[in-house]
């Protein structure tokens, strides 16, 4: 097994265990005959959330994937959510794209900044620099290693009032935020309309922010997502309460204009709409927001 395969497995196994919708969807797809095995699902991309503070954030986290042959691509900016992001193209088509976002901590209120820095200031050097990036086991473990102390419930709630993204990261840290099923690669249910109908038929709750299907202006990138399940979280003060965990995304990438004449079995990644769309991603972020999870 290649090192990058080991890293992806290290990311996905705990994520699958913690996000029950993953198993529910995969098992239903198997029962429906949509796939013969879970490995038949193409993972469009995986996403991570980070904090823009010294020694952390995009500049630190991306080193892992750049080392493994990923290429840094387009930037995205989310003014209202105070986020920046980049996507990274994989070294081979069999691997997922990577989407990494970063909170512009300096744009938050002084109170929120102080809460975040209380946890991150003890980090005096980039933790990725201490890793042997050629050691897949060590890198895989890093994603689940706590880099700062757990917050109190009060600190979490104060951050959530201002930035639900900030609250999610301060508790969940670098945990995998979501993985994405490439709907267009399925033999049947290969449009989001069909696949969303299947999902709702098995009881999956979909994110309705901006509509259940978020569509890029060119119409060629269409995305939906489940709503994050609430998971029990124990805070440093001893309080336990349910908070949003991770979720599952579903993407449909249509062929570019010059390749629309190709038959479905002739299409490859290179023929379909690439990259991401800020307007779509802006609404996908809300899969962990209370407006969705508390409906």
N, C-alpha and C positions, 0 to 999 in steps of 0.2 A: 504494500500500500504506500503510495506517495505521501510525503510529509504533509502536503496541502490537504489531501484526503483525510489524514488523521486529524488535522486541525478542524476541518469542517465537521467531522464526526464528534469531536470534543465539544463543539458548539451546539450541535443539533441534539445529541442524546439528552442532556439535562433540559434543554428547551422543550423537547417533546414530552418529557415527564411532567413538566411544570405547566404546560398549556394543553389541557385535555381536549380542546377542539381539534388539535392536530391528529390525534389518534382517532377521534370520532369521524373526522372527514376522510382520513385514509381508509379506515375500515369500511365506511360506506361506499367509497370509490371501488374498493375491492369487491364488495358484495354486489355492487351494481355491474361489475364487469368492465368498468371504465379503465381499470389498470389491472395487470396480472400480478404486479408486485409493487411495493412502495418505491423501489428504485426507478420505476417507470415515470415517476413524476419529475418533470424538469423544474428545478429551483431557479426562478427568474432572478431573484436577488435576496440578500439578507441585509438587515439594517441595524445600526448601532446608534446609541445616543451618548454624547459626551458633554463635558463642561469646559468652557473656554477659560481656563485658569492656567497659571504657570505650571509647566511640566506635565500637563494633561491635555485633553482635547484632541482635535484633529491632528495637530503636528506630531503628537506622540503616537496616537493609535494607528495612524495610517502606515507607520514604519513597518508594522507586521505584514501588511498585505503588499506593500511595495517590495518588501524583501522576497515575497513569494511570486513576484512577477506581475502583479496587478499594475495597471497604468492609471494614473490620476487623470480624470476627465473634467467634465464641466462643473462650475460652481453654481450654487443656488442660494437665494437669500429669502428669508421669511421675516418681513418687517414686523408684523404684529406679534409674532411668536418669539421674536428676538433670537432667531436661529440662522446659522449659515450651514452649508452642507456641500459635499462633493460626492460624485459617484466614481467608482473605480472599475475599469474593464478587466475581466479575468485573463489569465495567460492562455487559457484554452477554453473553447466554447462549452465544455462540459461543466465548468465551474460557474457558480452564480456571480452576478455583478455584486458589488458592495456599495452600500449607501451609508455614509457616515455624516451625522449632523452634530452640531456643536452649539451650545447655548452661549449667547453673547452676555456673559455674566456682568460685564461692566455697564450694560444697558438696564439692569434691574435697579430697584430702589436700594438705598444704602443698607437698609435692614436686611433685605434678601441677600445682598452681596456678602454682608457680614456673616450670615448663617452659613452660606456656602464655603466661605474662606475659613470658617471655624473648623471645617472638616478637611479641607484640601491644603491649607497652609502648612501642616506638618510634613507634607510631601516635598522634599527639598531637591529632588532630582527626578528626571524622567524615568519611571519604572520600566519602560520598554527597553531602555538602554542597558538595564541589568540582566536582560534575558539573553540566552543563547538562541537566537532566532532560527538556528538550524535544528534545534531540539523541538520537534513537534509536540512532544508530551508536555514540555515546560511551557510552550506557547499556549497549548490547549488549557492547561491549568490556570494560566494567567487570567483568562476571561472570567473565571469564577473566583478569583482571589480578591478578598476585600482590600481595597486601597485606602479606605478611610473608615472611621467608626460609624456605626449605625446612628441615625438621628433619633432624637426624641420625637414623640408623637406631635408635640407642640411645634417643633422646628419643621417637621414635615408639613403640617397643616398651614403654617405661615407661608412656606414656599408655595404650596398648592394654591393659595389665594391669589398669588401673583403670577406664577408660572407652573402649570401642572406638569410640564416637561421637566422643570427643575426638580420638583418633588419626586417624580418618577426616577430620575437618575440618582438623586441623593440616597434613595433607598435601594434601588435595583443595581446601581453601579453599571458595569459594562455588560450586563446580561443581554443576550441576544433579544432584540426588540421584536423582530418578526422575520419569518421566511415567507417566500412567495411562490405559489403554484402558477406555472405557466399554462393558462387555460387553453391558449391557441394550439398547444401541442397535443391535446387530447383528441382522440378519434371522434368522439361524440361529446356533447356538452362543451363544445369548443368556442362558444361565445360567452361573454359574461352574463347575458340574459338567461341563457340555458343553465349555466353553472350556478348562478345565484339562485335560480329556482330550485335546483337540486339541493343547495346548501340550506335554504330556508325550509325545504321539505324534511330535512333531518334535524331541524331545530337550531341551526346556527344563526345567531343574531348578527345582522350586518350593520356596519357604520353608515349612518344616513346623512352625515355632514356633507353638504354639497351634492346630495343625491347618493343613492346606493352605488351608482357607477360614476366615477370621476373620469372625465374625458379631456384630453389635451386639445388645444385649439386646432391642431391639424387633424384631429379625429383618429389618430393612429395609435395612441396609447390610452388604454382604458383600464381602470383599476377599481377594485373593490376590496374591502377588508372586513374581517370579523371584528366584533367589539371585544376588547380585552376582558377576560373573566376576572372577577375579584378573587384575590388570594389572601390568606391570613398572613399578616406581617407583625412581627414582634419588634417593638422599638426598644431603644436603649434604656428607656425609663420603665420598662416592664409592661407597658400597655400593648395589648394585641388588638388589631383592627384589620378589616379587609381593605386592601388597596388594589388598584389595577395592576395586573401582570402584563404578559405579552400577548400577542395576537397573531393571526394568520392573514396574509394578503393574497390577492388573486389578480393576475395581470393578463391582459390580452394585447398583444403587439401585432398590429396589422401590417401587411406588406407595404413597402414604399411604392409610390406611384409607378416607378419604372419596372417593378417586379410583379405587379398585380395580374399579369397575364400567366404567371407560373401556376402550375397545379400545386395543390396543398402539399403533396409528398415531395415536391421539388424545392420547397422553401426551406431556407436555413436561417439562422440568426442574422446573417449578413444581409438578408433580403427584407428583414422586418425593421420596424421603427425602433431605434436605439435610444439609449439615455433615459432621462426622466423629465418630469414636468413639475415646476414649482407649484402651480395651481392645484394639481392632483395631490402632491405630497403634503401640501398645507392641510388638506382635509383628512388625509390618511393618518397624520399625527394624532388626530382627535379620537382615534380608536381607543386611547387610554384616558380620555378626558371624561369628567363626570357627566357632562351633558349627554354622552353616549352610554356610559356604564350604568347610570342610574335611571335610564328610561324604563 
